[in-house]
Amino acid sequence: MRSYTLLPLVDLIFLAFGGALCCMTQMEVVRALPVEVTEVGAGASVIKHGAFAIVSLTRDGLHLDGKPVTRQSLIQEAAGKQFVLRVDEELPTKETIQIIGDLVFAGAELSLEVRNRRQ
């Protein structure tokens, strides 16, 4: 009679093993797209800035070609123009994404330049 008391324990072990096996076969592998980020040294320039208007987003605020500007006036000027958005690395991502969204929604072409103040 003692052998019958071990059967439920064996059944539970096989049930747990089968459940784990089913869960493992149902997992999906998520692959991310590779993104290449180019590091530019100090003093190097990738973009010819003559064709682009420079929008700078710093702790001091938003600037267009070195002059302070509001988000609304930037959006009004953005249609069909090309911009380089220079952002300080330590700024919150939310602010950067809002400006990118505003410029793209207004119809501007946009390039992003992240500035590292530690160099």
C-alpha positions as CSV (number, residue, x, y, z in Angstrom):
1,M,0.0,0.0,0.0
2,R,2.9,2.4,0.5
3,S,3.7,2.3,-3.2
4,Y,0.4,4.0,-4.0
5,T,1.2,7.1,-2.0
6,L,4.2,7.8,-4.2
7,L,2.2,7.9,-7.5
8,P,0.5,11.3,-7.0
9,L,3.9,12.8,-6.3
10,V,5.4,11.4,-9.5
11,D,2.3,12.5,-11.4
12,L,2.7,16.1,-10.1
13,I,6.4,16.1,-11.1
14,F,5.6,15.0,-14.6
15,L,2.8,17.5,-14.9
16,A,5.2,20.3,-13.8
17,F,7.8,19.1,-16.2
18,G,5.3,18.9,-19.1
19,G,4.0,22.4,-18.3
20,A,7.5,23.9,-18.3
21,L,8.3,22.1,-21.5
22,C,5.1,23.5,-23.2
23,C,5.9,27.1,-21.9
24,M,9.4,26.9,-23.3
25,T,8.2,25.8,-26.8
26,Q,5.7,28.7,-26.9
27,M,8.3,31.4,-26.2
28,E,9.0,33.8,-29.0
29,V,12.4,35.1,-29.8
30,V,12.3,38.9,-30.4
31,R,15.1,40.2,-32.5
32,A,15.8,43.9,-32.7
33,L,16.9,45.8,-35.8
34,P,20.6,46.6,-35.7
35,V,21.2,50.4,-35.4
36,E,24.6,51.8,-36.2
37,V,25.5,54.9,-34.2
38,T,28.5,56.8,-35.5
39,E,30.7,58.5,-33.0
40,V,32.2,61.8,-34.2
41,G,35.3,63.1,-32.6
42,A,35.7,66.7,-31.3
43,G,35.9,69.2,-34.2
44,A,34.6,66.9,-36.8
45,S,31.5,67.7,-38.8
46,V,29.4,65.3,-40.8
47,I,26.8,67.7,-42.2
48,K,27.4,70.7,-44.3
49,H,25.6,73.2,-42.1
50,G,25.0,75.8,-44.9
51,A,21.9,74.1,-46.2
52,F,20.4,73.4,-42.8
53,A,19.0,75.6,-40.1
54,I,20.5,74.8,-36.7
55,V,18.0,74.2,-33.9
56,S,19.7,73.9,-30.5
57,L,18.0,72.4,-27.5
58,T,19.9,73.1,-24.3
59,R,19.2,73.8,-20.7
60,D,18.9,77.4,-21.6
61,G,16.0,76.7,-24.0
62,L,15.4,76.4,-27.7
63,H,17.5,78.3,-30.2
64,L,17.2,78.7,-34.0
65,D,20.5,79.6,-35.6
66,G,21.7,81.0,-32.2
67,K,18.6,83.1,-31.5
68,P,16.1,82.2,-28.8
69,V,12.8,80.9,-30.2
70,T,9.6,79.4,-28.9
71,R,8.2,76.1,-30.0
72,Q,5.2,77.7,-31.7
73,S,7.3,80.0,-33.9
74,L,9.7,77.2,-34.7
75,I,6.7,75.0,-35.9
76,Q,5.5,77.9,-38.0
77,E,8.8,78.2,-39.8
78,A,9.5,74.5,-40.2
79,A,7.4,73.6,-43.2
80,G,9.6,72.3,-46.0
81,K,12.8,73.3,-44.4
82,Q,15.8,71.2,-43.4
83,F,17.0,71.3,-39.8
84,V,19.8,69.9,-37.7
85,L,18.6,69.4,-34.2
86,R,21.5,69.7,-31.7
87,V,20.6,68.3,-28.3
88,D,22.7,68.2,-25.1
89,E,23.2,64.6,-23.9
90,E,22.0,65.3,-20.4
91,L,18.6,66.7,-21.3
92,P,15.5,64.5,-20.7
93,T,14.5,62.4,-23.7
94,K,10.9,63.6,-23.5
95,E,11.8,67.1,-24.5
96,T,13.9,65.9,-27.4
97,I,11.1,63.7,-28.7
98,Q,8.6,66.5,-28.4
99,I,10.7,68.8,-30.6
100,I,11.4,66.0,-33.1
101,G,7.7,65.3,-33.3
102,D,6.8,69.0,-33.7
103,L,9.3,69.5,-36.6
104,V,8.4,66.3,-38.4
105,F,4.7,66.9,-38.0
106,A,5.2,70.4,-39.5
107,G,6.8,68.9,-42.6
108,A,10.5,69.6,-41.9
109,E,13.4,67.3,-42.8
110,L,15.4,66.6,-39.7
111,S,18.9,65.4,-38.7
112,L,19.8,64.8,-35.1
113,E,23.1,65.7,-33.4
114,V,23.7,64.8,-29.8
115,R,26.3,66.8,-28.0
116,N,28.5,65.3,-25.3
117,R,29.7,68.0,-22.9
118,R,32.3,65.8,-21.4
119,Q,34.7,66.1,-24.4
